[in-house]
């Protein structure tokens, strides 16, 4: 990871899917989903940048400006 490589232990695509399901579950339970929605948004941004098949730690790349 220090070298900018993120071999998948748990792919970002899976974290994106799971965090989306958690957002939906929180909404269904009338609970505040704002934190999980923000996390899901960062996972989505990193996936859209082409990192979906890398480890979920690649989400850090979505935070760079």
Phi, psi and omega in degrees: 000326177299327180277001181082018178248140185229073178298135189287123164261317172222106185300146178305323179303321178292319178294323177297313179299310183296318181293328174295320177295322178294318177302313179299318180294319178297317178298317180298329180269007181058040177251159181290118181257008189299318180293313180293326177294323177293318178297314178301321178297322178290321175299317180298315180300316180294321178296318179294337176278001176099017185253014185301327183269359177270172178299151181301341177296343178295350177304333179302332181291335178286343182273345180286143179262000000 
